[in-house]
Amino acid sequence: MVVCGGDNVLAHRLAAELRGVYGEQVVLVLPSGAGEPNRPTGRALTTALIGRITAAVSRTTGNGNGSAHGTGNGNGSGEGGGGADLPRTLEAPELTDDVLVDAGVPQAAALALMHDDDETNIRAALAARRLNPRLRLVIRLYNRKLGQHVEELLDQAAAVAGLATTDASVTVLSDADTAAPALAATAVAGTSKVVHADGLLLRAVERTPPAPGQVAPRGLATLALLSATANDPAGAEGSDDAGVGAGPRLLPDDAAVAAAPGRGALVLETVSYSGSAPPPGFLTGRGVPLRELFSRRLRWSVAGFAAAVVGMAIASIVTTEDTTPLHATYLTLLDLFSMNDPATDGPMSRQILQLLAGLVGLLLLPILFAAVLEALGTFRTASSLRRPPRGLSGHVVLLGLGKIGTRVLARLRELDIPVVCVEADPEARGISLARRLRVPTVIGDVTEEGVLEAAKVHRAHALLALTSADTINLEAALYARSVKPDLRVALRLYDDEFATAVYRTLRAAHPGALTRSRSVSALAAPAFAGAMMGRQILGALPVERSVLLFAALDVSLQPQLTGRKISEVFRPGAWRVVALERASAEDPAVSSGLEWELDPDYALRPEDRVVLAATRQGLAELLARRPLPAQP
């Protein structure tokens, strides 16, 4: 296996995953002078952390708060990681054909291109396909549309070369798309986690611990027993010192579920097809954005003006002989605009109403003038970022609009969750998306005074700290938790030991506050590694400090599955079949679609396909091409 990465953490973690979990021989290609990921560790990280916390505590004390509280790692899987056996490393300034040859691409089984630049990955993929037409390619691309076209192009090239029956497949993945649903779900109560691939939508729901004497719904399958219990709803997040049975238990059997009635569970609840949506209608989404064009005071003024017109029309009907509401309203409007003849010969009531209508008409002029000015000002500032409105509350504060933050922002807006973004770089990737979606955004460094206050963090529901700097994320969480102790917080942290230590300390300080940490590389690396092994990985679900993978496998390629009943195939803690696609007896190429209500006595045939939920070790056992290394 060859892994090419531009000194990014995901490339190192993927190489360690292939080497440590699957037992593969790996060559890691890095830019010259890259080496290990450039992250502060050890004493440097501790010094930087102490400086950040001291600044946060000093700033908080000046605001009248006695202490700063924060959040830590609930996932325990930091951005870094590595196995005991390090892969062979090759350094080169550019990823040229000669470098690919030196890395062994002509003889390799698979190549992963993990650079941050999409163009670099595509260029290397085309060169690698020329060097080895049978090579399995796994490409990291941020641009999803471009990724689909590249995948079709390279697969078509393999088919033209007569390699359609081989495993020369192309898989395009995005670490941002893999991690975004899990990161967005941590900000929402009643957490649901989604795997979305190829039109298939898998939704897993975290069930809170049921009350004594009650049984929680099981759904289609119980994927994990969580560390959360009736006595500790927040859970220990599977930390190392949680004790036996306190951490998450992946893929439990019925006996284990029945023996743990007071524990929370991750349940596969709904499965649906999510294909391309039909094109919107002619008027869909074309409503006039009155809320954006005109202020609240102006809208209330117009409403009051309309109520005055209706009131005077009713008074005209009651006091005069005009019994037609439409005609009475018409006369009232003529009086408002001073277009009607004076009612000198009319009754007194008519004359009084005409004078009142003239007075209201005078009040209408400044309202119209204000509407024109506000509309012009709105159009003039349409290209600028919105500021958080005054009365905003119950929103999510999102720190960082890089690749990950941009995907999380899009996900939150799809769920109609109010968001306020904070970004230090006005040219960041997600700024254009925030401007287009009209999401309130604060430009500034979160470590500076007043930035989080401008984002209304004291009235927020949750904080997502997704910048690439651990200390910045931690300081922001510390300060936000000091302002609002019960704030729901999700952190992106790099170092595993550092994150675990932070979680243990701050979990004890705030046992009732929900604190979570998620690592992008920890979520994405198992999916990339499974694709390197040549199988279709639908996605990964974070389960506290562990990851649960969903894979679509051909039964004919798995000796452990062929000819065995579904009940016999299930291995607690390793894998279980959650869906089945039966091949037709007349034509094996025709299938009846995925079945989710499974018959435990059905014997799997070689022409069938299954969707498996598996742990990392379980999937490695299924896909390994050589004996696996001994696990501790």
C-alpha positions as CSV (number, residue, x, y, z in Angstrom):
1,M,0.0,0.0,0.0
2,V,1.3,3.5,-0.9
3,V,0.0,6.6,1.0
4,C,0.9,10.0,-0.4
5,G,0.1,12.9,1.9
6,G,1.1,16.6,2.0
7,D,2.2,16.4,5.6
8,N,-1.4,16.1,6.8
9,V,-2.5,14.2,9.9
10,L,-4.9,12.0,8.0
11,A,-2.1,10.5,5.8
12,H,-0.1,9.5,8.9
13,R,-3.2,8.1,10.6
14,L,-4.2,6.2,7.5
15,A,-0.7,4.7,7.2
16,A,-0.8,3.6,10.8
17,E,-4.3,2.1,10.4
18,L,-3.2,0.0,7.4
19,R,0.0,-1.1,9.2
20,G,-1.4,-1.7,12.7
21,V,-4.9,-2.9,12.1
22,Y,-4.7,-4.6,8.7
23,G,-1.1,-5.7,8.8
24,E,-0.3,-4.3,5.4
25,Q,3.1,-3.2,4.1
26,V,2.9,0.6,3.7
27,V,5.1,3.2,2.0
28,L,4.4,6.8,3.1
29,V,5.3,9.5,0.7
30,L,5.7,13.0,2.2
31,P,7.1,16.3,1.0
32,S,10.7,17.0,1.7
33,G,11.4,17.9,5.3
34,A,7.8,17.0,6.4
35,G,8.4,14.0,8.7
36,E,5.8,13.7,11.4
37,P,2.9,16.1,11.5
38,N,4.0,19.5,12.8
39,R,2.0,19.6,16.0
40,P,3.0,20.8,19.5
41,T,3.5,17.8,21.8
42,G,4.9,17.2,25.2
43,R,6.4,20.2,27.0
44,A,5.7,22.6,24.2
45,L,2.0,21.7,24.2
46,T,1.9,22.0,28.0
47,T,3.5,25.4,28.0
48,A,1.2,26.7,25.3
49,L,-1.8,25.3,27.1
50,I,-0.8,26.9,30.4
51,G,-0.4,30.3,28.6
52,R,-3.8,30.0,27.0
53,I,-5.6,28.9,30.2
54,T,-3.9,31.7,32.2
55,A,-5.0,34.3,29.7
56,A,-8.6,32.9,29.7
57,V,-8.7,32.8,33.5
58,S,-7.3,36.4,33.8
59,R,-9.8,37.7,31.3
60,T,-12.7,35.9,32.9
61,T,-11.7,37.1,36.4
62,G,-11.8,40.6,35.1
63,N,-15.4,40.1,34.1
64,G,-16.4,39.0,37.5
65,N,-16.3,35.2,37.1
66,G,-14.2,33.3,39.6
67,S,-12.9,30.5,37.4
68,A,-12.9,29.3,33.9
69,H,-14.3,25.9,33.1
70,G,-14.0,24.0,29.8
71,T,-14.4,20.9,27.9
72,G,-12.3,18.0,26.8
73,N,-12.2,14.9,24.8
74,G,-15.1,12.5,24.8
75,N,-13.9,10.7,21.8
76,G,-10.4,10.1,22.9
77,S,-9.2,9.6,19.4
78,G,-7.1,12.7,18.7
79,E,-6.0,14.0,15.4
80,G,-2.7,12.2,15.7
81,G,-2.1,8.5,16.0
82,G,0.2,5.9,14.9
83,G,1.0,2.2,15.2
84,A,3.9,0.6,16.9
85,D,5.4,-0.4,13.5
86,L,6.0,2.8,11.5
87,P,5.6,2.6,7.7
88,R,8.6,3.1,5.4
89,T,8.8,6.9,4.6
90,L,9.9,8.4,1.3
91,E,10.4,12.2,1.0
92,A,10.2,14.1,-2.3
93,P,9.6,17.8,-3.2
94,E,6.9,16.9,-5.8
95,L,4.8,13.8,-6.6
96,T,6.3,13.1,-10.0
97,D,6.3,9.9,-12.0
98,D,9.8,9.0,-10.8
99,V,8.7,9.4,-7.2
100,L,5.7,7.1,-7.7
101,V,8.0,4.5,-9.3
102,D,10.4,4.8,-6.3
103,A,7.5,4.3,-4.0
104,G,6.6,1.1,-5.7
105,V,3.3,2.1,-7.4
106,P,3.8,-0.2,-10.4
107,Q,3.8,-3.2,-8.0
108,A,1.4,-1.8,-5.4
109,A,-2.1,-3.1,-4.7
110,A,-3.5,0.3,-3.7
111,L,-2.6,4.0,-3.7
112,A,-4.1,6.7,-1.4
113,L,-3.7,10.3,-2.5
114,M,-4.3,12.5,0.6
115,H,-3.0,15.9,-0.3
116,D,-5.0,19.0,0.7
117,D,-4.9,20.2,-2.9
118,D,-7.5,18.5,-5.2
119,E,-5.5,19.3,-8.3
120,T,-2.4,17.5,-7.0
121,N,-4.4,14.4,-6.2
122,I,-6.0,14.3,-9.6
123,R,-2.7,14.7,-11.4
124,A,-1.1,12.0,-9.4
125,A,-4.1,9.7,-9.9
126,L,-3.8,10.0,-13.7
127,A,-0.1,9.3,-13.6
128,A,-0.5,6.3,-11.3
129,R,-3.2,4.8,-13.5
130,R,-0.7,4.9,-16.4
131,L,2.0,3.3,-14.4
132,N,-0.3,0.5,-13.0
133,P,-3.7,0.0,-14.7
134,R,-4.6,-2.6,-12.1
135,L,-4.0,-0.2,-9.2
136,R,-6.8,0.5,-6.7
137,L,-7.1,4.2,-6.2
138,V,-8.4,6.0,-3.1
139,I,-8.5,9.8,-3.7
140,R,-9.2,12.5,-1.2
141,L,-11.2,15.4,-2.9
142,Y,-13.0,18.2,-1.3
143,N,-15.0,19.1,-4.4
144,R,-17.8,16.5,-4.5
145,K,-18.9,17.1,-8.1
146,L,-15.4,17.0,-9.5
147,G,-14.8,13.8,-7.5
148,Q,-17.8,12.0,-9.1
149,H,-16.6,12.9,-12.6
150,V,-13.0,11.8,-11.8
151,E,-14.3,8.5,-10.4
152,E,-16.4,7.8,-13.5
153,L,-13.5,8.8,-15.8
154,L,-10.9,6.5,-14.2
155,D,-13.3,3.6,-13.8
156,Q,-14.2,4.0,-17.5
157,A,-10.6,4.0,-18.4
158,A,-10.1,0.7,-16.5
159,A,-13.1,-0.8,-18.3
160,V,-11.8,0.2,-21.7
161,A,-8.5,-1.5,-20.9
162,G,-10.3,-4.7,-20.2
163,L,-9.9,-4.5,-16.4
164,A,-13.5,-4.2,-15.4
165,T,-13.5,-7.6,-13.7
166,T,-10.5,-6.8,-11.6
167,D,-10.3,-4.8,-8.4
168,A,-8.9,-1.7,-10.2
169,S,-11.6,0.4,-8.6
170,V,-11.5,4.1,-7.8
171,T,-13.0,5.5,-4.6
172,V,-13.3,9.2,-4.0
173,L,-13.8,10.2,-0.4
174,S,-13.8,13.4,1.6
175,D,-12.7,13.6,5.2
176,A,-14.9,16.7,5.6
177,D,-18.0,14.9,4.4
178,T,-17.2,11.9,6.6
179,A,-16.8,13.9,9.8
180,A,-19.4,16.7,9.2
181,P,-22.6,14.7,10.2
182,A,-21.0,13.5,13.5
183,L,-19.7,17.0,14.4
184,A,-23.1,18.6,13.6
185,A,-24.9,15.9,15.6
186,T,-23.0,16.7,18.7
187,A,-24.5,20.2,18.8
188,V,-28.1,18.9,18.7
189,A,-30.0,17.3,21.6
190,G,-31.3,13.8,20.9
191,T,-28.2,13.0,18.9
192,S,-28.6,11.2,15.6
193,K,-25.8,10.1,13.4
194,V,-26.1,9.6,9.7
195,V,-24.2,7.7,7.0
196,H,-25.1,8.9,3.6
197,A,-23.5,7.3,0.5
198,D,-24.8,6.4,-3.0
199,G,-28.3,7.3,-2.2
200,L,-28.4,5.2,0.9
201,L,-29.3,6.9,4.2
202,L,-28.5,5.1,7.4
203,R,-29.6,6.8,10.6
204,A,-28.5,5.8,14.1
205,V,-30.1,7.3,17.2
206,E,-28.6,7.6,20.7
207,R,-31.2,6.3,23.1
208,T,-31.0,7.8,26.6
209,P,-31.0,5.4,29.5
210,P,-34.6,4.3,30.1
211,A,-36.4,4.8,33.4
212,P,-36.5,1.8,35.8
213,G,-39.1,-0.7,34.7
214,Q,-39.1,0.6,31.1
215,V,-37.6,-0.9,28.0
216,A,-36.1,1.4,25.3
217,P,-37.2,0.7,21.6
218,R,-34.6,-1.5,19.9
219,G,-35.2,-0.3,16.3
220,L,-33.8,-2.4,13.5
221,A,-30.6,-3.3,15.5
222,T,-28.7,-2.3,18.6
223,L,-25.3,-1.1,17.3
224,A,-23.7,-0.3,20.7
225,L,-24.3,0.0,24.4
226,L,-23.1,3.4,25.5
227,S,-21.2,4.4,28.7
228,A,-24.2,6.6,29.7
229,T,-26.3,5.1,32.5
230,A,-29.3,6.2,34.5
231,N,-27.0,7.4,37.2
232,D,-24.6,9.1,34.9
233,P,-26.5,10.4,31.8
234,A,-23.5,12.3,30.4
235,G,-21.4,9.1,30.4
236,A,-17.7,8.7,30.7
237,E,-17.2,8.7,26.9
238,G,-15.3,5.5,27.1
239,S,-12.2,6.9,28.9
240,D,-9.4,4.5,29.8
241,D,-10.2,4.6,33.5
242,A,-13.9,4.2,33.1
243,G,-13.8,0.7,34.5
244,V,-14.9,-2.6,33.2
245,G,-18.2,-2.3,31.4
246,A,-18.4,1.4,31.7
247,G,-17.1,2.2,28.2
248,P,-19.1,1.6,25.0
249,R,-19.7,-2.0,23.9
250,L,-19.9,-2.3,20.2
251,L,-22.3,-4.7,18.4
252,P,-23.7,-6.5,21.5
253,D,-25.9,-9.6,21.3
254,D,-29.4,-9.9,22.7
255,A,-28.1,-11.3,26.0
256,A,-25.8,-8.3,26.6
257,V,-28.6,-5.8,25.8
258,A,-31.0,-7.6,28.2
259,A,-28.3,-7.6,30.9
260,A,-27.8,-3.8,30.7
261,P,-31.3,-2.2,31.0
262,G,-30.0,1.0,32.5
263,R,-27.5,1.9,29.8
264,G,-27.9,4.1,26.8
265,A,-27.8,2.6,23.4
266,L,-27.0,3.4,19.8
267,V,-29.8,2.0,17.7
268,L,-30.2,1.7,13.9
269,E,-33.6,3.3,13.6
270,T,-34.5,4.2,10.1
271,V,-33.2,3.4,6.6
272,S,-34.4,5.3,3.5
273,Y,-33.4,6.1,0.0
274,S,-32.1,9.6,-0.5
275,G,-31.7,10.0,-4.3
276,S,-31.5,13.2,-6.2
277,A,-34.4,15.6,-5.4
278,P,-36.7,16.7,-8.2
279,P,-36.1,20.1,-9.7
280,P,-37.8,22.9,-7.8
281,G,-40.9,24.4,-9.1
282,F,-41.0,27.8,-10.9
283,L,-41.9,29.7,-7.7
284,T,-40.0,27.5,-5.2
285,G,-37.7,29.6,-3.1
286,R,-38.7,32.8,-4.9
287,G,-40.6,34.4,-2.1
288,V,-39.8,38.1,-1.2
289,P,-37.4,38.1,1.8
290,L,-39.3,40.8,3.7
291,R,-37.5,39.8,6.9
292,E,-34.2,40.6,5.3
293,L,-35.3,43.8,3.4
294,F,-37.2,45.6,6.2
295,S,-36.6,45.9,9.9
296,R,-39.1,44.8,12.5
297,R,-40.1,48.3,13.4
298,L,-40.9,49.1,9.8
299,R,-43.0,45.9,9.4
300,W,-44.9,46.8,12.6
301,S,-45.5,50.3,11.2
302,V,-46.9,49.0,8.0
303,A,-49.1,46.5,9.9
304,G,-50.4,49.4,12.1
305,F,-51.1,51.5,8.9
306,A,-53.1,48.6,7.4
307,A,-55.1,48.2,10.7
308,A,-55.9,51.9,10.6
309,V,-57.2,51.6,7.0
310,V,-59.4,48.6,8.0
311,G,-60.7,50.4,11.0
312,M,-61.7,53.5,9.1
313,A,-63.4,51.4,6.4
314,I,-65.4,49.7,9.0
315,A,-66.3,53.0,10.6
316,S,-67.4,54.3,7.2
317,I,-69.7,51.3,6.7
318,V,-71.2,51.8,10.2
319,T,-71.7,55.6,10.1
320,T,-72.7,56.1,6.4
321,E,-75.0,54.5,4.0
322,D,-72.1,52.7,2.2
323,T,-72.7,49.0,2.9
324,T,-70.1,47.6,0.5
325,P,-66.8,46.8,2.2
326,L,-64.8,47.1,-1.0
327,H,-66.3,50.5,-1.8
328,A,-65.8,51.8,1.7
329,T,-62.1,50.7,1.6
330,Y,-61.7,52.3,-1.8
331,L,-63.1,55.7,-0.5
332,T,-60.8,55.4,2.6
333,L,-57.7,55.0,0.4
334,L,-58.7,57.9,-1.8
335,D,-59.0,60.1,1.3
336,L,-55.6,58.8,2.5
337,F,-53.9,59.9,-0.7
338,S,-55.9,63.2,-0.8
339,M,-57.5,62.1,-4.1
340,N,-61.1,62.4,-3.1
341,D,-63.4,65.4,-3.2
342,P,-64.0,67.1,0.2
343,A,-67.2,65.9,1.8
344,T,-68.5,69.4,2.4
345,D,-72.1,68.3,1.8
346,G,-71.8,65.0,3.6
347,P,-72.7,64.1,7.1
348,M,-70.5,65.0,10.0
349,S,-69.3,61.5,10.5
350,R,-68.1,61.4,6.9
351,Q,-66.2,64.7,7.3
352,I,-64.5,63.5,10.5
353,L,-63.4,60.2,8.8
354,Q,-62.0,62.1,5.9
355,L,-60.0,64.4,8.2
356,L,-58.6,61.3,10.1
357,A,-57.8,59.6,6.7
358,G,-55.9,62.7,5.6
359,L,-53.9,62.6,8.9
360,V,-53.0,58.9,8.5
361,G,-52.0,59.7,4.9
362,L,-49.5,62.3,6.2
363,L,-48.1,59.6,8.5
364,L,-47.8,57.2,5.6
365,L,-45.2,59.4,3.9
366,P,-42.3,58.8,6.4
367,I,-43.1,55.1,6.4
368,L,-42.7,54.9,2.6
369,F,-39.5,57.0,2.8
370,A,-38.1,54.7,5.5
371,A,-39.0,51.6,3.4
372,V,-37.1,52.9,0.4
373,L,-34.0,53.7,2.5
374,E,-34.0,50.3,4.2
375,A,-34.4,48.5,1.0
376,L,-31.6,50.4,-0.6
377,G,-29.3,49.8,2.4
378,T,-30.1,46.1,2.4
379,F,-29.3,45.7,-1.3
380,R,-26.1,47.7,-0.8
381,T,-24.9,45.5,2.1
382,A,-26.1,42.2,0.5
383,S,-22.5,41.2,-0.2
384,S,-21.4,41.8,3.4
385,L,-21.6,39.5,6.3
386,R,-24.5,39.7,8.7
387,R,-24.1,40.6,12.3
388,P,-25.8,38.5,15.0
389,P,-29.2,40.0,15.7
390,R,-29.9,41.4,19.2
391,G,-32.5,38.9,20.4
392,L,-30.8,35.8,19.1
393,S,-30.7,32.8,21.5
394,G,-30.6,29.0,21.4
395,H,-28.2,29.0,18.5
396,V,-25.0,27.2,17.8
397,V,-21.7,29.1,17.9
398,L,-19.3,27.6,15.2
399,L,-15.6,28.5,15.5
400,G,-13.6,28.0,12.3
401,L,-14.7,28.1,8.7
402,G,-12.1,25.9,7.1
403,K,-12.9,22.8,5.2
404,I,-14.4,21.0,8.1
405,G,-16.3,24.1,9.5
406,T,-17.7,24.8,6.0
407,R,-19.2,21.3,5.7
408,V,-20.6,21.4,9.3
409,L,-22.1,24.8,8.6
410,A,-23.9,23.5,5.5
411,R,-25.1,20.5,7.5
412,L,-26.5,22.6,10.4
413,R,-28.3,24.9,7.9
414,E,-29.9,21.9,6.2
415,L,-31.3,21.0,9.7
416,D,-32.6,24.6,10.1
417,I,-30.5,25.1,13.1
418,P,-29.6,28.8,13.8
419,V,-25.8,29.3,13.6
420,V,-23.4,32.2,14.4
421,C,-19.9,31.7,12.9
422,V,-16.6,33.1,14.2
423,E,-13.6,33.2,11.9
424,A,-10.3,35.0,12.2
425,D,-9.5,35.0,8.4
426,P,-11.9,37.1,6.3
427,E,-10.7,35.1,3.2
428,A,-11.4,31.7,4.7
429,R,-13.1,29.0,2.6
430,G,-16.4,29.1,4.4
431,I,-16.9,32.9,4.3
432,S,-18.6,32.8,0.9
433,L,-21.0,30.1,2.1
434,A,-21.9,32.1,5.2
435,R,-22.5,35.2,3.1
436,R,-24.7,33.2,0.6
437,L,-26.7,31.6,3.4
438,R,-27.0,34.9,5.2
439,V,-25.5,33.3,8.4
440,P,-24.4,35.9,11.0
441,T,-20.6,35.9,11.2
442,V,-18.1,37.6,13.5
443,I,-14.7,38.2,12.0
444,G,-12.1,38.1,14.8
445,D,-9.7,36.0,16.9
446,V,-11.6,34.1,19.5
447,T,-8.7,34.7,21.9
448,E,-9.4,38.4,21.8
449,E,-11.7,40.2,24.2
450,G,-15.3,40.6,23.1
451,V,-15.3,38.2,20.1
452,L,-17.3,35.4,21.7
453,E,-19.6,38.0,23.4
454,A,-20.4,39.4,19.9
455,A,-21.4,35.8,18.9
456,K,-23.9,35.8,21.8
457,V,-22.3,32.8,23.4
458,H,-24.0,33.6,26.7
459,R,-27.4,32.8,25.1
460,A,-26.2,29.9,22.8
461,H,-27.3,26.3,23.0
462,A,-24.0,24.8,21.9
463,L,-20.4,25.6,20.9
464,L,-18.5,23.8,18.2
465,A,-14.8,24.6,18.3
466,L,-13.4,23.3,15.0
467,T,-10.2,25.4,14.4
468,S,-7.0,23.5,13.7
469,A,-5.3,24.7,16.9
470,D,-5.9,22.7,20.1
471,T,-5.1,25.5,22.4
472,I,-7.4,28.0,20.7
473,N,-10.3,25.4,20.8
474,L,-9.6,24.7,24.4
475,E,-9.4,28.4,25.4
476,A,-12.6,29.2,23.6
477,A,-14.4,26.4,25.4
478,L,-13.0,27.4,28.8
479,Y,-14.1,30.9,28.4
480,A,-17.5,30.0,26.9
481,R,-18.2,27.5,29.7
482,S,-17.3,30.1,32.3
483,V,-19.9,32.4,30.8
484,K,-22.5,29.7,30.6
485,P,-21.7,26.7,32.7
486,D,-24.3,24.4,31.2
487,L,-23.3,25.1,27.6
488,R,-23.1,22.0,25.3
489,V,-19.5,21.9,23.9
490,A,-17.9,19.9,21.1
491,L,-14.1,20.2,20.6
492,R,-11.8,19.2,17.8
493,L,-8.5,18.1,19.6
494,Y,-5.4,16.7,18.1
495,D,-3.4,14.8,20.7
496,D,-5.0,11.7,22.3
497,E,-3.3,11.8,25.7
498,F,-3.7,15.5,26.0
499,A,-7.4,15.3,25.1
500,T,-8.0,12.5,27.5
501,A,-6.3,14.4,30.4
502,V,-8.4,17.5,29.6
503,Y,-11.6,15.5,29.6
504,R,-10.9,13.7,32.9
505,T,-10.2,17.0,34.7
506,L,-13.1,19.0,33.3
507,R,-15.6,16.2,33.4
508,A,-15.0,16.2,37.2
509,A,-15.4,20.0,37.4
510,H,-18.7,20.0,35.4
511,P,-20.2,16.5,35.6
512,G,-23.7,17.8,34.5
513,A,-22.5,19.6,31.4
514,L,-22.3,17.6,28.1
515,T,-18.8,17.7,26.7
516,R,-17.6,15.9,23.5
517,S,-14.5,15.9,21.4
518,R,-14.3,14.6,17.8
519,S,-11.3,14.0,15.7
520,V,-11.6,14.4,11.9
521,S,-8.8,12.0,11.1
522,A,-10.1,9.4,13.6
523,L,-13.5,9.4,11.9
524,A,-12.1,9.4,8.3
525,A,-9.1,7.1,8.5
526,P,-11.1,3.8,9.0
527,A,-13.2,4.6,6.0
528,F,-10.2,5.4,3.8
529,A,-8.4,2.2,5.1
530,G,-11.4,0.1,4.2
531,A,-11.5,1.6,0.7
532,M,-7.8,0.8,0.3
533,M,-8.6,-2.9,1.0
534,G,-11.0,-2.9,-2.0
535,R,-14.4,-2.9,-0.4
536,Q,-17.2,-0.4,-0.5
537,I,-17.2,1.5,2.8
538,L,-20.5,3.4,3.2
539,G,-19.3,5.5,6.1
540,A,-18.2,5.6,9.7
541,L,-20.2,6.3,12.9
542,P,-18.4,7.7,16.0
543,V,-19.4,5.8,19.2
544,E,-17.7,7.7,21.9
545,R,-14.0,6.9,21.6
546,S,-14.6,4.2,19.0
547,V,-15.7,4.0,15.4
548,L,-18.3,1.7,13.8
549,L,-18.0,1.1,10.1
550,F,-20.6,0.2,7.5
551,A,-19.4,-1.8,4.5
552,A,-21.1,-3.4,1.5
553,L,-19.6,-6.8,0.8
554,D,-20.0,-9.6,-1.8
555,V,-20.6,-12.8,0.0
556,S,-18.6,-14.7,-2.6
557,L,-15.5,-12.9,-1.6
558,Q,-15.9,-13.7,2.1
559,P,-15.4,-17.4,3.2
560,Q,-16.6,-16.5,6.7
561,L,-20.0,-15.6,5.3
562,T,-20.7,-18.1,2.4
563,G,-23.2,-20.8,3.2
564,R,-23.9,-19.7,6.8
565,K,-27.1,-18.5,8.3
566,I,-27.4,-14.8,9.3
567,S,-27.7,-15.7,12.9
568,E,-24.5,-17.8,12.7
569,V,-22.6,-15.0,10.9
570,F,-23.1,-12.5,13.7
571,R,-20.0,-12.1,15.9
572,P,-20.6,-9.9,18.9
573,G,-18.0,-7.1,19.1
574,A,-16.8,-7.7,15.5
575,W,-19.5,-7.6,12.9
576,R,-23.2,-8.2,12.2
577,V,-25.3,-8.2,9.0
578,V,-27.8,-5.3,9.0
579,A,-29.1,-5.6,5.4
580,L,-29.2,-8.2,2.7
581,E,-29.5,-7.9,-1.1
582,R,-30.6,-11.3,-2.6
583,A,-29.7,-12.2,-6.1
584,S,-32.5,-13.6,-8.4
585,A,-32.4,-17.3,-8.9
586,E,-33.0,-16.9,-12.6
587,D,-30.6,-14.1,-13.2
588,P,-27.9,-13.5,-10.5
589,A,-27.3,-10.0,-12.0
590,V,-30.8,-9.0,-10.9
591,S,-31.5,-8.3,-7.3
592,S,-34.6,-7.5,-5.3
593,G,-33.1,-4.6,-3.4
594,L,-31.9,-4.2,0.2
595,E,-33.9,-6.0,2.9
596,W,-33.6,-4.7,6.5
597,E,-36.0,-7.1,8.2
598,L,-33.8,-10.1,8.1
599,D,-34.6,-13.8,8.6
600,P,-32.0,-15.2,11.0
601,D,-32.3,-18.7,9.4
602,Y,-31.6,-17.5,5.9
603,A,-28.3,-19.0,4.5
604,L,-26.2,-16.6,2.6
605,R,-25.4,-17.5,-1.0
606,P,-22.3,-16.6,-3.0
607,E,-24.3,-14.3,-5.3
608,D,-25.8,-12.3,-2.4
609,R,-24.5,-8.9,-1.1
610,V,-24.7,-7.8,2.5
611,V,-24.3,-4.5,4.4
612,L,-22.2,-5.1,7.5
613,A,-21.8,-3.0,10.6
614,A,-18.3,-3.8,11.9
615,T,-15.6,-2.6,14.3
616,R,-12.2,-1.7,12.9
617,Q,-10.7,-5.0,14.1
618,G,-13.7,-7.0,12.8
619,L,-13.5,-5.4,9.4
620,A,-9.7,-6.0,9.3
621,E,-10.3,-9.6,10.0
622,L,-12.7,-9.9,7.2
623,L,-10.6,-8.0,4.6
624,A,-7.0,-8.9,5.6
625,R,-4.9,-10.4,2.9
626,R,-2.3,-11.8,5.3
627,P,-2.3,-12.8,9.0
628,L,-3.0,-9.9,11.3
629,P,-0.5,-8.7,14.0
630,A,-1.3,-9.8,17.5
631,Q,-3.5,-7.3,19.3
632,P,-2.9,-6.2,22.9
